[in-house]
Amino acid sequence: MRHRMAVAVLALAGLLLSLYLTLHRLGLTGPLTCGADNSCDKVQSSVYADFLGLPVAAFGVGGYLALLVVALVGLQPRYVQRRAPTLLLVGLSALGVGFTAYLKYLEIFKIGAICRWCLVSAILITAILIVSGAGMRGQSAEGGGQSGG
């Protein structure tokens, strides 16, 4: 299940990035390095930088952590032939892509700035969805494995 290993690596990168942005939003790091236009700081200090009382990046921490755990569990011998972990990866990453699309809309049309770090996160979650979807198709082509949990 190479797709699960690839998802684990991508999710780890996303987790570290989201953790960095969360720590920045909480005032625990210095300024963001994001080019001369300060677009990252503009995004991170906007009224949209928090969602449901938490930094938006904290949702990334939770999402990427969940993806990492599911991918690593899916690599265990007990689950390697089962489709459930891959289906869960597809579902979680699809939610992440949807939320990211909403955030990109806010950046472009409401804030008027694009955070490069957030763009990297958008690329990571999209890559996770693509890799997971390809893994699901690969499992179908191989006979699908067991469909049980």
Salt bridges, closest charged atoms under 4 A:
ASP41 OD1 - HIS24 NE2 3.51
ASP50 OD2 - ARG25 NH2 2.83
GLU107 OE2 - LYS104 NZ 2.75
